[in-house]
Amino acid sequence: MTDQPPLNTENFWSRTAEDLFTQLSCTKDGLSSGEAADRLKKYGLNLVKERNRSSVLLLFLRQFKSPITIMLIITAVLSAFLGDVSDMMIILVIVLSSSYLSFWQEKGADKAVRELLRLVQLRFSVIRDGCKQEVPFELAVPGDIVALSAGDIIPADCLLLDSNELFVDEATFTGETFPVGKRKGSVALDAPLMNRVNTLFMGSSVVSGKARALVIHTGVNTEFGKIANSLQTTSPETDFEKGIRRFGYLLMELTLLLVLSIFAINVLLHKPALDSFLFSLALAVGLTPQLLPAIVSINLSTGASRMAAQKVVVKRLSSIENLGSMNVLCSDKTGTLTEGRVVLKETLDAKGNGSQKVAQYAWINAALQQGFHNVIDDAITTTLAGDGKQYKLIGEVPYDFIRKRLSVQVLDDEGSLMVTKGAFKNVLDCCNSVETADGIVSINKFAAELRQRFEMLSAGGVRILGIAYRRFSASFVAKKEDEIEMVFLGFVTFFDPLKSDIVEVLKKMNASGVSLKIITGDNAFVSARVAADIGFKSVALLTGMELREISDAALLHRVRRVDVFAEMEPNQKERVIRALKKTGCVVGYMGDGINDASALHAADVGISVDSAADVAKQAADIVLMERDLGVLLNGIIEGRKTFANTMKYIFIATSANFGNMFSMAGASLFLPFLPLLPKQILLTNLLTDFPETAIARDNVDRQSIKHPQRWNLSFIRRFMIVFGLLSSVFDYLTFAVLIFLLHASEKEFQSGWFTESVVSAVMVLLIVRTRRSF
């Protein structure tokens, strides 16, 4: 990416939009495609870090970063100076061949991952050539006019041009968990970041409302880009990554201790110092799990490719292991347990009778709202008939997750009408009267009856929204504060049929050791009914209101026993996830909405779908191309296969390497010569590493994928000691045969043990890969 030229756009939050239009040579109607292409060349891609053009070269050079490998190369060069050119050539060829093998596998893995990530590329809405288009984030340029609505991630630093009840999550920048209200205008030059209410920052997300904004800064020049380049940001380690690191340190420590001891003993026994040094270095290379990072990368990328074939796209490779280890899946019900095909059932008045007026007002609200469209609005507009020409939209109060309602203001034949649709309790809270067949009466007489009717309808498994309205003068434009003293009109009911195979899929998931917990914002009655329908025998339920009264300590004792968490707010979903993790569960969370982002971040495995809101897809580790638990179950199995194949290499490395370590240490004590030449050790390492790269595509025993798999370092340590010592027994038997039966000379002994080492390593590979007959 190139640096932006010195335009006068610094402190743009204190400038007028017209001034910035002039500075950026653009208009409120947006750029043309040609202008955007020219600016892309001028300003560079909208990336917070430059794409490394020499990544292939660096990937190859990275194979030589091991200190032991560097010392071997230096020692090989030293051998040449001492006249042993043939040894130098052999050692260098073997080191280069081994490094290239690792490079070739990692390069293929890296390419496969990049191809998969293209499937879930984030896009944003931009005005170009006079119309709205969807383009990838990296193509945003200064001067673009972006259109934003609930669920969108802001692609660059922007100046707000116009907005309607816009609330943005800026927790990344300010640390504030509550959404920030934004509005157009200018703010003081010295305003701190959190007070720049007319500015939108790259990486923040729209919680509710809609807006148009002018892109000012992109890429490294954004606030997000400055943070990313000043800090080394890395994703937190998974349990598997921590285990790999601890295992690597364990082997390295043991290897270093024994290698130094072997070198010292060989020197004390008056063996050639250079040969002893080369032998010790070669032994270190042969005994350390040099291919472990490459094998892990190969296994994970191969697993990601197999999962992609199952319509599961992995954004973060290390999450594959957590998916295989997952034993609790938390999920919403809509679209996951149900078909996600919301069907309008009835429009009822306050008495529970069918009402055409409720249908008409519901259509006005759903058809004319300009914010975040959803399946409920689609169900209303496709089922009910209406004529948009009768109404003129003059105002809107978009939906948000605090109010849980949406208001639309229109002009009709009688004047100005505001229609509000939303969660029954939230709509009822803003009403002071109710419309009945006898006219409009006080809500006090009917509140209890309305709540009773709501509970009765909900118990039948339908979702219910309330409809209310209020009249204003024709010139008055209503705001959020005007959602008061409204008239409650009636109910709109919906049903979402269960997926035909959901009960069978959940049985398979339970048999695989993964339990389901429903976390939803829907009301308790509907949630309990759905849980009962999918097979929960006795539904243990906790509501958001009850959760507010429970301490963190009490929640830890209760969270494992609860099946359904209903009427949950976004921060409560996150709290439940964190509580489950503290009890020792590996937790997956499946969500697709704006209100799921924090829970997706908190989970061990964040799972979203391709049709999800941008903010949910960005927060997720894994994206499903189909919203189906059956697809996720296939992904879980593939995750377990990947984990199992990685563990095969761990067991092979521990058994063969640790056994050889003891064998070589002992042999160097009683033999008058080196048991193996340095170049033979290196060649053994290369010949045994090559077949082990095929482990990533190996079959896996059913018992290895039947239940969640977890890293067990103590078991690996025991396996390493027992199997390593057992391997050494066979090595010493080989020594006995070579010395006492065959009376082998130095060259014959080294050749014989070299052959036995390679063959036995392959046999160990065949034995360890399965508990059944190989």
LINRA-V303543 format. One record per run of one state. SS is the DSSP state (H for helix, E for strand, L for the rest). FROM is the first residue (numbers start at 1). TO is the last residue. If there is no record, write none. Layout:
# LINRA-V303543
[[SS | FROM | TO] [SS | FROM | TO]]
This chain:
# LINRA-V303543
[[L | 1 | 11] [H | 12 | 14] [L | 15 | 16] [H | 17 | 24] [L | 25 | 30] [E | 31 | 31] [L | 32 | 32] [H | 33 | 43] [L | 44 | 54] [H | 55 | 64] [L | 65 | 66] [H | 67 | 81] [L | 82 | 84] [H | 85 | 120] [L | 121 | 122] [E | 123 | 128] [L | 129 | 130] [E | 131 | 136] [H | 137 | 139] [L | 140 | 144] [E | 145 | 149] [L | 150 | 152] [E | 153 | 153] [L | 154 | 156] [E | 157 | 169] [L | 170 | 170] [H | 171 | 174] [L | 175 | 179] [E | 180 | 182] [L | 183 | 192] [H | 193 | 195] [L | 196 | 198] [E | 199 | 200] [L | 201 | 204] [E | 205 | 217] [L | 218 | 218] [H | 219 | 221] [L | 222 | 222] [H | 223 | 230] [L | 231 | 238] [H | 239 | 268] [L | 269 | 272] [H | 273 | 287] [L | 288 | 291] [H | 292 | 309] [L | 310 | 311] [E | 312 | 314] [L | 315 | 318] [H | 319 | 325] [L | 326 | 327] [E | 328 | 331] [L | 332 | 337] [E | 338 | 338] [L | 339 | 342] [E | 343 | 349] [L | 350 | 353] [E | 354 | 354] [L | 355 | 355] [H | 356 | 368] [L | 369 | 374] [H | 375 | 383] [L | 384 | 387] [H | 388 | 390] [L | 391 | 391] [E | 392 | 397] [L | 398 | 404] [E | 405 | 412] [L | 413 | 414] [E | 415 | 423] [H | 424 | 429] [L | 430 | 430] [E | 431 | 436] [L | 437 | 438] [E | 439 | 442] [H | 443 | 445] [L | 446 | 446] [H | 447 | 459] [L | 460 | 462] [E | 463 | 472] [L | 473 | 479] [H | 480 | 482] [L | 483 | 485] [E | 486 | 495] [L | 496 | 497] [E | 498 | 498] [L | 499 | 501] [H | 502 | 511] [L | 512 | 514] [E | 515 | 519] [L | 520 | 523] [H | 524 | 533] [L | 534 | 540] [E | 541 | 543] [H | 544 | 548] [L | 549 | 551] [H | 552 | 558] [L | 559 | 563] [E | 564 | 566] [L | 567 | 569] [H | 570 | 582] [L | 583 | 586] [E | 587 | 590] [L | 591 | 593] [H | 594 | 602] [L | 603 | 604] [E | 605 | 609] [L | 610 | 613] [H | 614 | 619] [L | 620 | 621] [E | 622 | 624] [L | 625 | 628] [H | 629 | 670] [L | 671 | 677] [H | 678 | 697] [L | 698 | 701] [H | 702 | 705] [L | 706 | 712] [H | 713 | 741] [L | 742 | 745] [H | 746 | 768] [L | 769 | 774]]
